[in-house]
Amino acid sequence: MSDKEKKSKKKVIKAPEKSSGDRIHAILKGAVAGAPLVGGVASELLSMIFGPPLEKRSQQWREEVSEVINELVSNRGIAVEELQNNDQFVSVVANATQIATRNHQQEKIEALKNALLNSVISETIEESLQNLFLSYIDTLTVWHIKILRAFRNPQQTQQGGRYSSTSSSPSQVLLEIYPDLNGKRDFYDLIWKDLFSRGLVGLENLHVMMTPSGAYGKQTTKTGEMFIDFISTPKKGNDK
């Protein structure tokens, strides 16, 4: 390895203080300023209300991206120049940045960070699926992701890995894993229907009667598993 390559791999990337992309705050401010009967007063009000939190959120995300780049360079053996010339990675960063600015849940921020890593490291998820999965992070709720993860392997999701032998439907298993969902059938049915319509789970009816072993079985599809992998911390074995 040349001295130049060694230097590149040891370089620590710091988050820039200012974003080089489009400013959401500036766009919103301009839109309000141009609205009829609103003018500059509302524009300045918008600046006072949304400016600081949006800038704070943007700065925090830039720091997260810096962590991802440092992980790729320092621990995954990816040269900075390789990242700069990787159009797909640049596109994923740009897309993820927009999504991160629209979201505040830490679960989604972690999913986006893992998506950045896996967009470079994974060799099994093609570009079109990566773009689709990014849109899922944006539009799905945290509960979508939690329920999907749970049904990849229900027996390992519950603490201790043991369930009541009396359960006879996946919905009962779900309530064992997440008791907070008791009394919220309309809510989790809607989430399950959404997961099914996107092809992430293969069972249409969460309340279908089954044997206990069937109720505790995996319900995710291959696409659902790929999505989970894409938003999960990559293992060392997945390195290039």
TORKOL-4160 file (C-alpha; in steps of 0.2 Angstrom, whole numbers, padded with zeros to 4 digits, m for minus):
240
<pt num="1" X="0000" Y="0000" Z="0000"/>
<pt num="2" X="0007" Y="0017" Z="m0005"/>
<pt num="3" X="0010" Y="0031" Z="0008"/>
<pt num="4" X="m0004" Y="0041" Z="m0001"/>
<pt num="5" X="m0017" Y="0027" Z="0002"/>
<pt num="6" X="m0011" Y="0025" Z="0020"/>
<pt num="7" X="m0014" Y="0043" Z="0023"/>
<pt num="8" X="m0031" Y="0043" Z="0015"/>
<pt num="9" X="m0037" Y="0028" Z="0026"/>
<pt num="10" X="m0031" Y="0037" Z="0042"/>
<pt num="11" X="m0039" Y="0053" Z="0038"/>
<pt num="12" X="m0053" Y="0058" Z="0050"/>
<pt num="13" X="m0068" Y="0067" Z="0042"/>
<pt num="14" X="m0076" Y="0081" Z="0051"/>
<pt num="15" X="m0093" Y="0087" Z="0049"/>
<pt num="16" X="m0094" Y="0104" Z="0039"/>
<pt num="17" X="m0102" Y="0118" Z="0049"/>
<pt num="18" X="m0112" Y="0123" Z="0034"/>
<pt num="19" X="m0122" Y="0112" Z="0021"/>
<pt num="20" X="m0117" Y="0113" Z="0003"/>
<pt num="21" X="m0134" Y="0108" Z="m0003"/>
<pt num="22" X="m0150" Y="0117" Z="m0004"/>
<pt num="23" X="m0156" Y="0125" Z="0012"/>
<pt num="24" X="m0174" Y="0119" Z="0017"/>
<pt num="25" X="m0175" Y="0134" Z="0028"/>
<pt num="26" X="m0171" Y="0146" Z="0014"/>
<pt num="27" X="m0184" Y="0137" Z="0002"/>
<pt num="28" X="m0197" Y="0139" Z="0015"/>
<pt num="29" X="m0193" Y="0156" Z="0019"/>
<pt num="30" X="m0194" Y="0161" Z="0001"/>
<pt num="31" X="m0210" Y="0152" Z="m0002"/>
<pt num="32" X="m0219" Y="0161" Z="0012"/>
<pt num="33" X="m0211" Y="0178" Z="0007"/>
<pt num="34" X="m0219" Y="0176" Z="m0010"/>
<pt num="35" X="m0236" Y="0171" Z="m0004"/>
<pt num="36" X="m0250" Y="0184" Z="m0006"/>
<pt num="37" X="m0254" Y="0195" Z="0009"/>
<pt num="38" X="m0240" Y="0187" Z="0019"/>
<pt num="39" X="m0224" Y="0196" Z="0015"/>
<pt num="40" X="m0209" Y="0199" Z="0025"/>
<pt num="41" X="m0216" Y="0198" Z="0042"/>
<pt num="42" X="m0221" Y="0180" Z="0041"/>
<pt num="43" X="m0205" Y="0176" Z="0032"/>
<pt num="44" X="m0195" Y="0183" Z="0047"/>
<pt num="45" X="m0207" Y="0174" Z="0059"/>
<pt num="46" X="m0204" Y="0157" Z="0050"/>
<pt num="47" X="m0185" Y="0161" Z="0052"/>
<pt num="48" X="m0187" Y="0163" Z="0070"/>
<pt num="49" X="m0198" Y="0148" Z="0073"/>
<pt num="50" X="m0190" Y="0135" Z="0061"/>
<pt num="51" X="m0173" Y="0142" Z="0058"/>
<pt num="52" X="m0163" Y="0136" Z="0073"/>
<pt num="53" X="m0171" Y="0118" Z="0075"/>
<pt num="54" X="m0169" Y="0114" Z="0057"/>
<pt num="55" X="m0151" Y="0120" Z="0057"/>
<pt num="56" X="m0148" Y="0110" Z="0072"/>
<pt num="57" X="m0155" Y="0095" Z="0064"/>
<pt num="58" X="m0145" Y="0097" Z="0049"/>
<pt num="59" X="m0129" Y="0099" Z="0058"/>
<pt num="60" X="m0132" Y="0084" Z="0068"/>
<pt num="61" X="m0135" Y="0074" Z="0052"/>
<pt num="62" X="m0119" Y="0080" Z="0045"/>
<pt num="63" X="m0110" Y="0073" Z="0060"/>
<pt num="64" X="m0119" Y="0057" Z="0058"/>
<pt num="65" X="m0113" Y="0056" Z="0039"/>
<pt num="66" X="m0095" Y="0060" Z="0045"/>
<pt num="67" X="m0096" Y="0045" Z="0057"/>
<pt num="68" X="m0102" Y="0034" Z="0042"/>
<pt num="69" X="m0087" Y="0040" Z="0031"/>
<pt num="70" X="m0075" Y="0038" Z="0045"/>
<pt num="71" X="m0081" Y="0020" Z="0048"/>
<pt num="72" X="m0080" Y="0016" Z="0029"/>
<pt num="73" X="m0062" Y="0023" Z="0028"/>
<pt num="74" X="m0055" Y="0018" Z="0044"/>
<pt num="75" X="m0063" Y="0001" Z="0048"/>
<pt num="76" X="m0070" Y="m0005" Z="0031"/>
<pt num="77" X="m0055" Y="m0001" Z="0020"/>
<pt num="78" X="m0064" Y="0011" Z="0008"/>
<pt num="79" X="m0053" Y="0025" Z="0001"/>
<pt num="80" X="m0060" Y="0043" Z="0002"/>
<pt num="81" X="m0057" Y="0044" Z="m0017"/>
<pt num="82" X="m0068" Y="0029" Z="m0020"/>
<pt num="83" X="m0082" Y="0036" Z="m0010"/>
<pt num="84" X="m0080" Y="0053" Z="m0020"/>
<pt num="85" X="m0082" Y="0043" Z="m0036"/>
<pt num="86" X="m0096" Y="0032" Z="m0031"/>
<pt num="87" X="m0111" Y="0040" Z="m0039"/>
<pt num="88" X="m0123" Y="0029" Z="m0030"/>
<pt num="89" X="m0116" Y="0033" Z="m0013"/>
<pt num="90" X="m0117" Y="0051" Z="m0017"/>
<pt num="91" X="m0135" Y="0049" Z="m0022"/>
<pt num="92" X="m0139" Y="0039" Z="m0007"/>
<pt num="93" X="m0131" Y="0053" Z="0005"/>
<pt num="94" X="m0141" Y="0066" Z="m0004"/>
<pt num="95" X="m0158" Y="0057" Z="m0003"/>
<pt num="96" X="m0154" Y="0052" Z="0015"/>
<pt num="97" X="m0150" Y="0070" Z="0020"/>
<pt num="98" X="m0167" Y="0075" Z="0014"/>
<pt num="99" X="m0176" Y="0061" Z="0024"/>
<pt num="100" X="m0166" Y="0065" Z="0040"/>
<pt num="101" X="m0171" Y="0083" Z="0039"/>
<pt num="102" X="m0189" Y="0078" Z="0039"/>
<pt num="103" X="m0188" Y="0066" Z="0053"/>
<pt num="104" X="m0183" Y="0067" Z="0072"/>
<pt num="105" X="m0185" Y="0049" Z="0078"/>
<pt num="106" X="m0168" Y="0041" Z="0082"/>
<pt num="107" X="m0173" Y="0025" Z="0076"/>
<pt num="108" X="m0175" Y="0032" Z="0058"/>
<pt num="109" X="m0158" Y="0041" Z="0059"/>
<pt num="110" X="m0150" Y="0025" Z="0064"/>
<pt num="111" X="m0158" Y="0016" Z="0049"/>
<pt num="112" X="m0152" Y="0030" Z="0038"/>
<pt num="113" X="m0134" Y="0029" Z="0044"/>
<pt num="114" X="m0135" Y="0010" Z="0042"/>
<pt num="115" X="m0142" Y="0012" Z="0024"/>
<pt num="116" X="m0127" Y="0023" Z="0020"/>
<pt num="117" X="m0115" Y="0010" Z="0026"/>
<pt num="118" X="m0124" Y="m0004" Z="0017"/>
<pt num="119" X="m0125" Y="0006" Z="0001"/>
<pt num="120" X="m0106" Y="0004" Z="m0001"/>
<pt num="121" X="m0103" Y="m0013" Z="0008"/>
<pt num="122" X="m0118" Y="m0023" Z="0002"/>
<pt num="123" X="m0116" Y="m0033" Z="m0014"/>
<pt num="124" X="m0133" Y="m0040" Z="m0013"/>
<pt num="125" X="m0145" Y="m0025" Z="m0014"/>
<pt num="126" X="m0146" Y="m0017" Z="m0031"/>
<pt num="127" X="m0147" Y="0001" Z="m0034"/>
<pt num="128" X="m0166" Y="0002" Z="m0037"/>
<pt num="129" X="m0170" Y="m0008" Z="m0021"/>
<pt num="130" X="m0159" Y="0004" Z="m0011"/>
<pt num="131" X="m0168" Y="0019" Z="m0017"/>
<pt num="132" X="m0185" Y="0010" Z="m0013"/>
<pt num="133" X="m0179" Y="0005" Z="0004"/>
<pt num="134" X="m0174" Y="0023" Z="0007"/>
<pt num="135" X="m0191" Y="0029" Z="0003"/>
<pt num="136" X="m0198" Y="0016" Z="0015"/>
<pt num="137" X="m0187" Y="0023" Z="0029"/>
<pt num="138" X="m0195" Y="0040" Z="0025"/>
<pt num="139" X="m0213" Y="0034" Z="0024"/>
<pt num="140" X="m0215" Y="0020" Z="0036"/>
<pt num="141" X="m0217" Y="0023" Z="0055"/>
<pt num="142" X="m0205" Y="0017" Z="0068"/>
<pt num="143" X="m0219" Y="0004" Z="0073"/>
<pt num="144" X="m0218" Y="m0003" Z="0055"/>
<pt num="145" X="m0200" Y="m0006" Z="0057"/>
<pt num="146" X="m0202" Y="m0014" Z="0075"/>
<pt num="147" X="m0215" Y="m0026" Z="0069"/>
<pt num="148" X="m0206" Y="m0031" Z="0054"/>
<pt num="149" X="m0190" Y="m0034" Z="0064"/>
<pt num="150" X="m0200" Y="m0044" Z="0076"/>
<pt num="151" X="m0208" Y="m0056" Z="0063"/>
<pt num="152" X="m0191" Y="m0060" Z="0055"/>
<pt num="153" X="m0188" Y="m0072" Z="0070"/>
<pt num="154" X="m0202" Y="m0070" Z="0083"/>
<pt num="155" X="m0194" Y="m0083" Z="0095"/>
<pt num="156" X="m0178" Y="m0073" Z="0097"/>
<pt num="157" X="m0187" Y="m0056" Z="0098"/>
<pt num="158" X="m0195" Y="m0059" Z="0115"/>
<pt num="159" X="m0184" Y="m0058" Z="0130"/>
<pt num="160" X="m0178" Y="m0075" Z="0135"/>
<pt num="161" X="m0184" Y="m0082" Z="0118"/>
<pt num="162" X="m0199" Y="m0091" Z="0125"/>
<pt num="163" X="m0217" Y="m0089" Z="0122"/>
<pt num="164" X="m0234" Y="m0095" Z="0130"/>
<pt num="165" X="m0239" Y="m0112" Z="0121"/>
<pt num="166" X="m0257" Y="m0106" Z="0121"/>
<pt num="167" X="m0254" Y="m0093" Z="0107"/>
<pt num="168" X="m0263" Y="m0098" Z="0091"/>
<pt num="169" X="m0261" Y="m0083" Z="0079"/>
<pt num="170" X="m0247" Y="m0071" Z="0075"/>
<pt num="171" X="m0257" Y="m0057" Z="0082"/>
<pt num="172" X="m0256" Y="m0065" Z="0099"/>
<pt num="173" X="m0237" Y="m0067" Z="0097"/>
<pt num="174" X="m0236" Y="m0049" Z="0092"/>
<pt num="175" X="m0245" Y="m0044" Z="0108"/>
<pt num="176" X="m0233" Y="m0055" Z="0118"/>
<pt num="177" X="m0218" Y="m0045" Z="0111"/>
<pt num="178" X="m0226" Y="m0028" Z="0112"/>
<pt num="179" X="m0239" Y="m0028" Z="0126"/>
<pt num="180" X="m0241" Y="m0009" Z="0123"/>
<pt num="181" X="m0251" Y="m0013" Z="0108"/>
<pt num="182" X="m0265" Y="m0022" Z="0118"/>
<pt num="183" X="m0282" Y="m0013" Z="0114"/>
<pt num="184" X="m0274" Y="m0005" Z="0098"/>
<pt num="185" X="m0280" Y="m0018" Z="0085"/>
<pt num="186" X="m0285" Y="m0006" Z="0072"/>
<pt num="187" X="m0268" Y="0002" Z="0073"/>
<pt num="188" X="m0257" Y="m0013" Z="0071"/>
<pt num="189" X="m0269" Y="m0021" Z="0058"/>
<pt num="190" X="m0267" Y="m0005" Z="0048"/>
<pt num="191" X="m0248" Y="m0007" Z="0049"/>
<pt num="192" X="m0248" Y="m0025" Z="0045"/>
<pt num="193" X="m0259" Y="m0022" Z="0030"/>
<pt num="194" X="m0247" Y="m0009" Z="0024"/>
<pt num="195" X="m0232" Y="m0021" Z="0026"/>
<pt num="196" X="m0241" Y="m0034" Z="0017"/>
<pt num="197" X="m0246" Y="m0022" Z="0002"/>
<pt num="198" X="m0227" Y="m0018" Z="0001"/>
<pt num="199" X="m0222" Y="m0036" Z="0000"/>
<pt num="200" X="m0212" Y="m0036" Z="0016"/>
<pt num="201" X="m0222" Y="m0049" Z="0025"/>
<pt num="202" X="m0231" Y="m0064" Z="0016"/>
<pt num="203" X="m0245" Y="m0067" Z="0028"/>
<pt num="204" X="m0261" Y="m0056" Z="0024"/>
<pt num="205" X="m0271" Y="m0059" Z="0039"/>
<pt num="206" X="m0262" Y="m0057" Z="0056"/>
<pt num="207" X="m0276" Y="m0065" Z="0065"/>
<pt num="208" X="m0277" Y="m0082" Z="0056"/>
<pt num="209" X="m0277" Y="m0097" Z="0067"/>
<pt num="210" X="m0262" Y="m0108" Z="0067"/>
<pt num="211" X="m0252" Y="m0120" Z="0078"/>
<pt num="212" X="m0241" Y="m0112" Z="0090"/>
<pt num="213" X="m0226" Y="m0117" Z="0080"/>
<pt num="214" X="m0234" Y="m0108" Z="0065"/>
<pt num="215" X="m0239" Y="m0093" Z="0075"/>
<pt num="216" X="m0221" Y="m0091" Z="0081"/>
<pt num="217" X="m0214" Y="m0093" Z="0063"/>
<pt num="218" X="m0205" Y="m0081" Z="0052"/>
<pt num="219" X="m0218" Y="m0070" Z="0042"/>
<pt num="220" X="m0206" Y="m0059" Z="0033"/>
<pt num="221" X="m0203" Y="m0061" Z="0014"/>
<pt num="222" X="m0186" Y="m0061" Z="0006"/>
<pt num="223" X="m0188" Y="m0042" Z="0001"/>
<pt num="224" X="m0193" Y="m0039" Z="0019"/>
<pt num="225" X="m0177" Y="m0047" Z="0025"/>
<pt num="226" X="m0167" Y="m0037" Z="0013"/>
<pt num="227" X="m0175" Y="m0021" Z="0019"/>
<pt num="228" X="m0171" Y="m0026" Z="0037"/>
<pt num="229" X="m0153" Y="m0030" Z="0033"/>
<pt num="230" X="m0151" Y="m0013" Z="0023"/>
<pt num="231" X="m0156" Y="m0003" Z="0039"/>
<pt num="232" X="m0146" Y="m0014" Z="0051"/>
<pt num="233" X="m0128" Y="m0012" Z="0057"/>
<pt num="234" X="m0118" Y="m0022" Z="0044"/>
<pt num="235" X="m0108" Y="m0036" Z="0050"/>
<pt num="236" X="m0089" Y="m0038" Z="0046"/>
<pt num="237" X="m0093" Y="m0053" Z="0036"/>
<pt num="238" X="m0102" Y="m0042" Z="0023"/>
<pt num="239" X="m0087" Y="m0031" Z="0019"/>
<pt num="240" X="m0080" Y="m0030" Z="0002"/>
